[in-house]
Amino acid sequence: MKQIIEVDIRTRTVDMARCKTDVLVVGCFSDGTVLDKTVKALDDKLDGAIRGVTKLGDFKGAVKTATVLYSHGKIAAERVMLVGLGEQKKADLDTLRKAAATAANQAVSMKLKSIALALHTGIGDKLALSALGKTLAEGAYFGSYRYDEFVTQAKNGRPGSLRVEVVDPDAKRTKKLNEGLCAGAVIGRAQSFARTLANRPANVINPPTLAKAAAEMVRGVRGLTCAVFDEKQLKAKKMGGILAVGAGSHTPPRLIILKYSPPNKPTKSLPTVALVGKAVTFDSGGISIKPSADMDQMKLDKSGGIAVLATLKAVAELGLPLNVWGLVPSAENLPSGSSYRPGDIVTTYSGKTVEILNTDAEGRMILCDALAYAAKQKCGTIIDVATLTGACMVALGNYKAGLMGNDDDLIAQIRKAADQSGEYVWHLPSGDEYAEEMKSKIADLRNTGGRWGGACTAAAFLRQFVGETAWAHLDIAGMDIFQKGTEYAACGSTGFGVRLLTTYLMNLTS
């Protein structure tokens, strides 16, 4: 099995014309005929090749577009890649992130070994250089990622690594870029780690093997520990929701418990945040079985839990001054003689009882146990993330995750982090009117509501298990996968949530 591409990223102070690399990447806006001074100086060395291709209309500077020019020895770089940045007034961090991803994606497709990114030069003082460095690093990791772990033969094999440099002729600017680039590299690696785990199929990743991967992840990472509740401990803790969902599979369920505390720092005065992620390693729907079309994608129903694992990895490597719990309930939802059934009544960890109307509403059943456990640890904030409902995808498509919660300040903080990270959200309601639909006549709750507002009623169900703790819910259905490759990313898992959650936690410390 081949290794996933290894990215080596750093900054370098160098004149653009003297930057030796396989491809030098610069950005161009769609609404300006004047190049910024750095690109103009480069263009002069190239005898006007950049202006020539733009005047011909072969490259218009639209976002997610790129074209390659050959230097013919006029500069040190063998090629120059122009990447579109769109309208200058609309350019933001995500514009640069996608531009870097587009460049890295093309570089891997072209089987290049090195790229130099100078995409930031035309932004001016609009955005902080440290933020630009972080963003360019995240984009380089995102675009270069490929999942071909099980491809045993490659007729046109790709390089096993990519060297990326963020370049600038000014040493002071390079230093500022590097401040953010180091954090961006940590986040980029964590997101790639999440994508690999999520992409692995259910015959490779099941609850026990996911728990093993989590234990291996924390090995040697300062401040980060991992504990696992197996089926015996789940029974002893009376975590009936997790046990019910996992009852139909021969691979038993697990609750993975990660805990991060900053080494050598007093922790009592620091904020404590719990991240809870759904990890259904394969979701057939159980007895309420799903249609067969696209059921292969249900290996990605573990994406929320894996985003939590990867975020804890990033938090520990960044050494953030926070206490963070990562709770990942994991089960495989399959139909069998031992499966839980429609009509069953399940007693959850909180003591609340739930009438099962649909075994395909399983995510909320494992989350409710983990949420109640987080609340019992007296965490100040709880955020859960899950590929929870098709209804959210119907409402928001593949463009934004649903955000619901019980605390306006927390909602605002997550929305800010979403804008900064480029992992976008849309606030949806989940109040008492939705909770009313989740009441059962024969138990405390039922696990599905009516036909309408399914994302909102699901969130209202989860809300019953957090008590008075500030809580937010991210429904990432539709955001977890690229059905096909894009200009800036390969198909498969997106690792959605890693950048968003890590950015949120970083903001708490700033």
MARTORGU-538535 format. One record per residue (C-alpha): residue number from 1; x, y, z. Coordinates in steps of 0.1 Angstrom, whole numbers. Layout:
% residues N
+-----+-------+-------+-------+
!   i !    c1 !    c2 !    c3 !
+-----+-------+-------+-------+
! NUM !     X !     Y !     Z !
...
+-----+-------+-------+-------+
This chain:
% residues 510
+-----+-------+-------+-------+
!   i !    c1 !    c2 !    c3 !
+-----+-------+-------+-------+
!   1 !     0 !     0 !     0 !
!   2 !    14 !    34 !   -10 !
!   3 !    18 !    62 !    15 !
!   4 !    -3 !    93 !    12 !
!   5 !    16 !   123 !    -2 !
!   6 !    40 !   138 !    22 !
!   7 !    41 !   176 !    21 !
!   8 !    72 !   195 !    32 !
!   9 !    63 !   232 !    35 !
!  10 !    84 !   262 !    45 !
!  11 !    90 !   299 !    37 !
!  12 !   119 !   313 !    18 !
!  13 !   132 !   348 !    11 !
!  14 !   141 !   350 !   -25 !
!  15 !   137 !   372 !   -55 !
!  16 !   109 !   358 !   -77 !
!  17 !   131 !   356 !  -108 !
!  18 !   158 !   337 !   -89 !
!  19 !   135 !   312 !   -73 !
!  20 !   145 !   278 !   -85 !
!  21 !   115 !   255 !   -85 !
!  22 !    95 !   233 !  -108 !
!  23 !    67 !   259 !  -108 !
!  24 !    64 !   294 !   -94 !
!  25 !    28 !   302 !   -86 !
!  26 !    14 !   338 !   -88 !
!  27 !   -21 !   351 !   -85 !
!  28 !   -40 !   374 !  -109 !
!  29 !   -73 !   392 !  -103 !
!  30 !  -101 !   391 !  -129 !
!  31 !  -109 !   428 !  -127 !
!  32 !   -75 !   445 !  -132 !
!  33 !   -52 !   449 !  -162 !
!  34 !   -24 !   462 !  -139 !
!  35 !    -3 !   435 !  -123 !
!  36 !    11 !   440 !   -88 !
!  37 !    47 !   452 !   -88 !
!  38 !    61 !   418 !   -79 !
!  39 !    43 !   400 !  -107 !
!  40 !    51 !   429 !  -131 !
!  41 !    88 !   426 !  -124 !
!  42 !    85 !   388 !  -130 !
!  43 !    66 !   395 !  -162 !
!  44 !    93 !   418 !  -175 !
!  45 !   118 !   390 !  -171 !
!  46 !    95 !   368 !  -191 !
!  47 !    92 !   394 !  -219 !
!  48 !    56 !   402 !  -212 !
!  49 !    43 !   366 !  -213 !
!  50 !    19 !   371 !  -184 !
!  51 !     4 !   402 !  -199 !
!  52 !     2 !   385 !  -232 !
!  53 !   -18 !   355 !  -221 !
!  54 !   -42 !   378 !  -202 !
!  55 !   -47 !   402 !  -231 !
!  56 !   -55 !   373 !  -254 !
!  57 !   -82 !   363 !  -230 !
!  58 !   -67 !   328 !  -226 !
!  59 !   -66 !   335 !  -188 !
!  60 !   -91 !   358 !  -172 !
!  61 !   -83 !   355 !  -135 !
!  62 !  -115 !   338 !  -125 !
!  63 !  -114 !   319 !   -92 !
!  64 !  -104 !   282 !   -94 !
!  65 !   -88 !   286 !  -128 !
!  66 !   -51 !   283 !  -137 !
!  67 !   -28 !   283 !  -166 !
!  68 !     9 !   273 !  -170 !
!  69 !    36 !   293 !  -188 !
!  70 !    71 !   280 !  -196 !
!  71 !   101 !   302 !  -186 !
!  72 !   125 !   289 !  -213 !
!  73 !   154 !   297 !  -190 !
!  74 !   145 !   334 !  -186 !
!  75 !   140 !   330 !  -148 !
!  76 !   151 !   302 !  -124 !
!  77 !   117 !   286 !  -122 !
!  78 !   110 !   261 !  -150 !
!  79 !    73 !   271 !  -152 !
!  80 !    50 !   299 !  -140 !
!  81 !    15 !   291 !  -130 !
!  82 !   -11 !   318 !  -130 !
!  83 !   -40 !   312 !  -106 !
!  84 !   -72 !   332 !  -107 !
!  85 !   -81 !   352 !   -76 !
!  86 !  -114 !   366 !   -89 !
!  87 !  -124 !   402 !   -82 !
!  88 !   -99 !   421 !   -60 !
!  89 !  -125 !   436 !   -37 !
!  90 !  -139 !   401 !   -29 !
!  91 !  -105 !   385 !   -22 !
!  92 !  -104 !   370 !    13 !
!  93 !   -85 !   342 !    31 !
!  94 !  -105 !   315 !    15 !
!  95 !   -97 !   329 !   -20 !
!  96 !   -60 !   324 !   -12 !
!  97 !   -67 !   290 !     4 !
!  98 !   -84 !   277 !   -27 !
!  99 !   -58 !   293 !   -50 !
! 100 !   -30 !   274 !   -31 !
! 101 !   -51 !   242 !   -32 !
! 102 !   -56 !   246 !   -70 !
! 103 !   -19 !   251 !   -75 !
! 104 !   -10 !   221 !   -54 !
! 105 !   -36 !   199 !   -70 !
! 106 !   -23 !   207 !  -104 !
! 107 !    13 !   202 !   -94 !
! 108 !     5 !   167 !   -81 !
! 109 !   -14 !   159 !  -114 !
! 110 !    16 !   172 !  -133 !
! 111 !    39 !   149 !  -112 !
! 112 !    60 !   179 !  -101 !
! 113 !    83 !   176 !   -71 !
! 114 !    83 !   212 !   -59 !
! 115 !    62 !   244 !   -61 !
! 116 !    68 !   279 !   -49 !
! 117 !    37 !   300 !   -38 !
! 118 !    38 !   338 !   -43 !
! 119 !     0 !   341 !   -43 !
! 120 !    -1 !   367 !   -15 !
! 121 !    19 !   395 !   -32 !
! 122 !   -11 !   413 !   -47 !
! 123 !   -32 !   414 !   -15 !
! 124 !   -12 !   443 !     0 !
! 125 !   -22 !   452 !    36 !
! 126 !   -57 !   439 !    33 !
! 127 !   -49 !   407 !    52 !
! 128 !   -23 !   400 !    79 !
! 129 !     7 !   381 !    66 !
! 130 !     6 !   356 !    94 !
! 131 !   -30 !   347 !    85 !
! 132 !   -19 !   345 !    49 !
! 133 !     9 !   321 !    57 !
! 134 !   -15 !   299 !    77 !
! 135 !   -40 !   299 !    49 !
! 136 !   -15 !   291 !    21 !
! 137 !    -2 !   261 !    41 !
! 138 !   -38 !   248 !    47 !
! 139 !   -45 !   251 !    10 !
! 140 !   -13 !   234 !    -1 !
! 141 !   -21 !   204 !    20 !
! 142 !   -57 !   203 !     9 !
! 143 !   -50 !   205 !   -28 !
! 144 !   -21 !   180 !   -28 !
! 145 !   -40 !   153 !   -10 !
! 146 !   -47 !   120 !   -28 !
! 147 !   -62 !    89 !   -15 !
! 148 !   -48 !    59 !   -34 !
! 149 !   -37 !    38 !    -4 !
! 150 !   -50 !     5 !   -19 !
! 151 !   -39 !    11 !   -55 !
! 152 !   -13 !   -16 !   -60 !
! 153 !    -3 !    -6 !   -96 !
! 154 !     2 !    28 !  -109 !
! 155 !     9 !    31 !  -146 !
! 156 !    15 !    69 !  -142 !
! 157 !    27 !    70 !  -106 !
! 158 !    28 !   102 !   -87 !
! 159 !    56 !   115 !   -65 !
! 160 !    55 !   104 !   -29 !
! 161 !    62 !   139 !   -17 !
! 162 !    58 !   175 !   -26 !
! 163 !    81 !   203 !   -15 !
! 164 !    62 !   236 !   -11 !
! 165 !    77 !   270 !    -4 !
! 166 !    59 !   302 !     3 !
! 167 !    83 !   328 !   -11 !
! 168 !    87 !   366 !    -8 !
! 169 !   116 !   389 !   -16 !
! 170 !   113 !   407 !    17 !
! 171 !   128 !   390 !    48 !
! 172 !   105 !   408 !    72 !
! 173 !    74 !   397 !    53 !
! 174 !    88 !   362 !    51 !
! 175 !    91 !   361 !    89 !
! 176 !    55 !   372 !    93 !
! 177 !    43 !   346 !    68 !
! 178 !    62 !   319 !    86 !
! 179 !    45 !   327 !   119 !
! 180 !    12 !   316 !   105 !
! 181 !    26 !   289 !    82 !
! 182 !    37 !   267 !   111 !
! 183 !     2 !   266 !   125 !
! 184 !   -13 !   261 !    90 !
! 185 !    10 !   231 !    84 !
! 186 !    -2 !   215 !   117 !
! 187 !   -38 !   220 !   107 !
! 188 !   -32 !   208 !    71 !
! 189 !   -15 !   176 !    83 !
! 190 !   -44 !   170 !   107 !
! 191 !   -70 !   174 !    80 !
! 192 !   -51 !   150 !    57 !
! 193 !   -50 !   125 !    85 !
! 194 !   -88 !   129 !    89 !
! 195 !   -93 !   124 !    52 !
! 196 !   -73 !    92 !    51 !
! 197 !   -91 !    77 !    81 !
! 198 !  -125 !    87 !    67 !
! 199 !  -117 !    73 !    33 !
! 200 !  -107 !    39 !    46 !
! 201 !  -135 !    14 !    40 !
! 202 !  -155 !    -5 !    66 !
! 203 !  -136 !   -37 !    62 !
! 204 !  -105 !   -18 !    73 !
! 205 !  -120 !     7 !    99 !
! 206 !  -146 !    -6 !   124 !
! 207 !  -151 !     6 !   160 !
! 208 !  -123 !   -14 !   175 !
! 209 !   -98 !    -6 !   148 !
! 210 !  -108 !    31 !   150 !
! 211 !  -102 !    30 !   187 !
! 212 !   -68 !    14 !   180 !
! 213 !   -60 !    42 !   155 !
! 214 !   -69 !    68 !   181 !
! 215 !   -46 !    52 !   207 !
! 216 !   -18 !    51 !   181 !
! 217 !   -24 !    88 !   172 !
! 218 !   -18 !   100 !   208 !
! 219 !    14 !    80 !   213 !
! 220 !    43 !   104 !   219 !
! 221 !    20 !   135 !   217 !
! 222 !    25 !   156 !   249 !
! 223 !    -6 !   164 !   269 !
! 224 !   -29 !   141 !   249 !
! 225 !   -43 !   108 !   264 !
! 226 !   -67 !    82 !   251 !
! 227 !   -91 !    59 !   269 !
! 228 !  -116 !    35 !   253 !
! 229 !  -148 !    21 !   267 !
! 230 !  -153 !   -14 !   252 !
! 231 !  -187 !   -32 !   252 !
! 232 !  -183 !   -44 !   288 !
! 233 !  -176 !    -9 !   300 !
! 234 !  -204 !     5 !   279 !
! 235 !  -228 !   -19 !   296 !
! 236 !  -215 !   -11 !   330 !
! 237 !  -220 !    26 !   323 !
! 238 !  -255 !    19 !   309 !
! 239 !  -248 !    36 !   276 !
! 240 !  -278 !    21 !   260 !
! 241 !  -278 !    43 !   229 !
! 242 !  -243 !    33 !   217 !
! 243 !  -250 !    -4 !   226 !
! 244 !  -283 !    -4 !   207 !
! 245 !  -269 !     9 !   175 !
! 246 !  -239 !   -15 !   176 !
! 247 !  -260 !   -45 !   185 !
! 248 !  -264 !   -57 !   149 !
! 249 !  -227 !   -60 !   140 !
! 250 !  -202 !   -86 !   150 !
! 251 !  -177 !   -58 !   156 !
! 252 !  -187 !   -43 !   189 !
! 253 !  -191 !    -5 !   196 !
! 254 !  -167 !    17 !   214 !
! 255 !  -165 !    51 !   231 !
! 256 !  -132 !    68 !   224 !
! 257 !  -123 !    94 !   251 !
! 258 !   -94 !   118 !   243 !
! 259 !   -83 !   143 !   268 !
! 260 !   -59 !   172 !   262 !
! 261 !   -44 !   194 !   289 !
! 262 !   -14 !   217 !   281 !
! 263 !    18 !   203 !   296 !
! 264 !    34 !   221 !   325 !
! 265 !     6 !   246 !   329 !
! 266 !   -21 !   249 !   356 !
! 267 !   -53 !   237 !   341 !
! 268 !   -80 !   247 !   366 !
! 269 !   -84 !   283 !   354 !
! 270 !   -83 !   273 !   317 !
! 271 !  -115 !   269 !   296 !
! 272 !  -127 !   233 !   291 !
! 273 !  -143 !   224 !   258 !
! 274 !  -158 !   190 !   248 !
! 275 !  -159 !   180 !   212 !
! 276 !  -182 !   151 !   204 !
! 277 !  -182 !   134 !   170 !
! 278 !  -204 !   107 !   155 !
! 279 !  -184 !    78 !   141 !
! 280 !  -206 !    52 !   126 !
! 281 !  -180 !    33 !   106 !
! 282 !  -207 !    19 !    83 !
! 283 !  -243 !    28 !    82 !
! 284 !  -266 !     5 !    63 !
! 285 !  -296 !    20 !    81 !
! 286 !  -300 !   -12 !   101 !
! 287 !  -334 !   -29 !    99 !
! 288 !  -348 !     4 !    84 !
! 289 !  -323 !    -3 !    56 !
! 290 !  -312 !    24 !    32 !
! 291 !  -315 !    22 !    -6 !
! 292 !  -286 !     4 !   -22 !
! 293 !  -276 !    33 !   -44 !
! 294 !  -246 !    52 !   -30 !
! 295 !  -246 !    30 !     1 !
! 296 !  -208 !    27 !    -4 !
! 297 !  -205 !    63 !     7 !
! 298 !  -218 !    53 !    42 !
! 299 !  -182 !    45 !    51 !
! 300 !  -180 !    83 !    56 !
! 301 !  -206 !    83 !    83 !
! 302 !  -177 !    83 !   107 !
! 303 !  -165 !   117 !    94 !
! 304 !  -177 !   138 !   125 !
! 305 !  -159 !   115 !   149 !
! 306 !  -127 !   115 !   128 !
! 307 !  -128 !   153 !   126 !
! 308 !  -128 !   154 !   164 !
! 309 !   -98 !   130 !   166 !
! 310 !   -78 !   151 !   141 !
! 311 !   -87 !   183 !   159 !
! 312 !   -74 !   170 !   192 !
! 313 !   -42 !   160 !   173 !
! 314 !   -39 !   196 !   160 !
! 315 !   -47 !   212 !   193 !
! 316 !   -20 !   191 !   211 !
! 317 !     7 !   198 !   184 !
! 318 !    -2 !   235 !   186 !
! 319 !     1 !   234 !   224 !
! 320 !   -30 !   255 !   229 !
! 321 !   -37 !   267 !   265 !
! 322 !   -70 !   249 !   268 !
! 323 !   -85 !   218 !   283 !
! 324 !  -102 !   198 !   255 !
! 325 !  -121 !   166 !   257 !
! 326 !  -127 !   146 !   225 !
! 327 !  -155 !   121 !   227 !
! 328 !  -161 !    97 !   198 !
! 329 !  -189 !    72 !   201 !
! 330 !  -184 !    46 !   174 !
! 331 !  -207 !    18 !   161 !
! 332 !  -215 !    -1 !   130 !
! 333 !  -252 !     0 !   121 !
! 334 !  -261 !   -33 !   104 !
! 335 !  -293 !   -54 !   101 !
! 336 !  -291 !   -89 !   118 !
! 337 !  -309 !  -110 !   143 !
! 338 !  -294 !   -90 !   171 !
! 339 !  -301 !   -55 !   157 !
! 340 !  -322 !   -30 !   175 !
! 341 !  -357 !   -27 !   160 !
! 342 !  -384 !    -1 !   153 !
! 343 !  -406 !    -1 !   184 !
! 344 !  -378 !    -8 !   208 !
! 345 !  -374 !    15 !   239 !
! 346 !  -338 !    23 !   247 !
! 347 !  -326 !    36 !   281 !
! 348 !  -297 !    60 !   275 !
! 349 !  -267 !    70 !   297 !
! 350 !  -286 !   100 !   309 !
! 351 !  -315 !    78 !   321 !
! 352 !  -338 !    92 !   295 !
! 353 !  -357 !    66 !   275 !
! 354 !  -361 !    67 !   237 !
! 355 !  -387 !    50 !   215 !
! 356 !  -371 !    38 !   183 !
! 357 !  -392 !    46 !   152 !
! 358 !  -364 !    43 !   126 !
! 359 !  -331 !    25 !   131 !
! 360 !  -315 !    47 !   104 !
! 361 !  -318 !    76 !   129 !
! 362 !  -288 !    61 !   147 !
! 363 !  -264 !    90 !   149 !
! 364 !  -284 !   108 !   175 !
! 365 !  -286 !    76 !   196 !
! 366 !  -248 !    73 !   199 !
! 367 !  -243 !   110 !   203 !
! 368 !  -268 !   114 !   231 !
! 369 !  -248 !    91 !   254 !
! 370 !  -215 !   109 !   246 !
! 371 !  -232 !   143 !   251 !
! 372 !  -246 !   133 !   285 !
! 373 !  -211 !   120 !   295 !
! 374 !  -195 !   153 !   284 !
! 375 !  -221 !   173 !   304 !
! 376 !  -213 !   151 !   335 !
! 377 !  -176 !   161 !   332 !
! 378 !  -188 !   197 !   338 !
! 379 !  -173 !   210 !   305 !
! 380 !  -180 !   247 !   300 !
! 381 !  -188 !   242 !   263 !
! 382 !  -199 !   212 !   242 !
! 383 !  -198 !   211 !   204 !
! 384 !  -209 !   180 !   185 !
! 385 !  -202 !   173 !   148 !
! 386 !  -220 !   147 !   128 !
! 387 !  -232 !   136 !    93 !
! 388 !  -265 !   135 !   110 !
! 389 !  -294 !   142 !    86 !
! 390 !  -302 !   141 !    49 !
! 391 !  -326 !   169 !    57 !
! 392 !  -297 !   192 !    63 !
! 393 !  -283 !   184 !    29 !
! 394 !  -317 !   191 !    14 !
! 395 !  -318 !   225 !    31 !
! 396 !  -282 !   236 !    25 !
! 397 !  -268 !   214 !    -3 !
! 398 !  -231 !   208 !    -5 !
! 399 !  -221 !   244 !     4 !
! 400 !  -226 !   249 !    42 !
! 401 !  -230 !   228 !    73 !
! 402 !  -260 !   233 !    96 !
! 403 !  -253 !   251 !   129 !
! 404 !  -277 !   248 !   158 !
! 405 !  -273 !   255 !   195 !
! 406 !  -286 !   269 !   228 !
! 407 !  -261 !   298 !   233 !
! 408 !  -259 !   329 !   211 !
! 409 !  -223 !   338 !   220 !
! 410 !  -211 !   303 !   211 !
! 411 !  -230 !   304 !   178 !
! 412 !  -213 !   337 !   170 !
! 413 !  -179 !   323 !   178 !
! 414 !  -184 !   293 !   156 !
! 415 !  -197 !   315 !   127 !
! 416 !  -166 !   337 !   130 !
! 417 !  -143 !   306 !   129 !
! 418 !  -163 !   293 !    99 !
! 419 !  -156 !   324 !    79 !
! 420 !  -119 !   324 !    89 !
! 421 !  -114 !   287 !    81 !
! 422 !  -134 !   285 !    49 !
! 423 !  -156 !   257 !    63 !
! 424 !  -189 !   275 !    62 !
! 425 !  -220 !   271 !    83 !
! 426 !  -256 !   284 !    83 !
! 427 !  -275 !   289 !   116 !
! 428 !  -307 !   269 !   118 !
! 429 !  -333 !   268 !   147 !
! 430 !  -337 !   240 !   172 !
! 431 !  -360 !   254 !   199 !
! 432 !  -388 !   241 !   219 !
! 433 !  -413 !   239 !   190 !
! 434 !  -389 !   213 !   174 !
! 435 !  -383 !   195 !   207 !
! 436 !  -421 !   191 !   211 !
! 437 !  -420 !   169 !   180 !
! 438 !  -395 !   146 !   196 !
! 439 !  -417 !   136 !   225 !
! 440 !  -430 !   101 !   227 !
! 441 !  -463 !    88 !   242 !
! 442 !  -447 !    57 !   256 !
! 443 !  -411 !    70 !   264 !
! 444 !  -394 !   103 !   272 !
! 445 !  -384 !   108 !   236 !
! 446 !  -387 !    93 !   201 !
! 447 !  -358 !    92 !   178 !
! 448 !  -374 !   108 !   147 !
! 449 !  -398 !   137 !   143 !
! 450 !  -423 !   145 !   116 !
! 451 !  -416 !   148 !    79 !
! 452 !  -404 !   184 !    79 !
! 453 !  -375 !   202 !    95 !
! 454 !  -356 !   170 !   101 !
! 455 !  -322 !   187 !   108 !
! 456 !  -339 !   210 !   133 !
! 457 !  -358 !   182 !   152 !
! 458 !  -326 !   161 !   153 !
! 459 !  -308 !   189 !   169 !
! 460 !  -336 !   195 !   193 !
! 461 !  -334 !   158 !   203 !
! 462 !  -296 !   162 !   211 !
! 463 !  -303 !   193 !   230 !
! 464 !  -321 !   173 !   257 !
! 465 !  -289 !   156 !   268 !
! 466 !  -266 !   186 !   275 !
! 467 !  -285 !   202 !   304 !
! 468 !  -276 !   239 !   309 !
! 469 !  -242 !   236 !   292 !
! 470 !  -235 !   260 !   263 !
! 471 !  -238 !   237 !   233 !
! 472 !  -236 !   238 !   195 !
! 473 !  -244 !   211 !   169 !
! 474 !  -228 !   209 !   135 !
! 475 !  -247 !   188 !   110 !
! 476 !  -221 !   182 !    82 !
! 477 !  -242 !   160 !    60 !
! 478 !  -232 !   168 !    24 !
! 479 !  -200 !   185 !    35 !
! 480 !  -181 !   153 !    42 !
! 481 !  -174 !   143 !     6 !
! 482 !  -164 !   155 !   -28 !
! 483 !  -184 !   132 !   -51 !
! 484 !  -159 !   140 !   -78 !
! 485 !  -127 !   159 !   -80 !
! 486 !  -128 !   196 !   -82 !
! 487 !  -102 !   222 !   -95 !
! 488 !   -87 !   223 !   -60 !
! 489 !   -93 !   189 !   -44 !
! 490 !   -94 !   152 !   -51 !
! 491 !  -127 !   132 !   -47 !
! 492 !  -135 !   115 !   -14 !
! 493 !  -134 !   127 !    21 !
! 494 !  -131 !   165 !    27 !
! 495 !  -120 !   163 !    64 !
! 496 !  -146 !   190 !    70 !
! 497 !  -146 !   203 !   106 !
! 498 !  -109 !   201 !   113 !
! 499 !  -101 !   236 !   102 !
! 500 !  -133 !   250 !   117 !
! 501 !  -130 !   234 !   151 !
! 502 !   -93 !   241 !   154 !
! 503 !   -98 !   277 !   144 !
! 504 !  -125 !   281 !   170 !
! 505 !  -103 !   267 !   197 !
! 506 !   -73 !   289 !   186 !
! 507 !   -96 !   320 !   188 !
! 508 !  -104 !   312 !   224 !
! 509 !   -67 !   316 !   233 !
! 510 !   -60 !   348 !   214 !
+-----+-------+-------+-------+
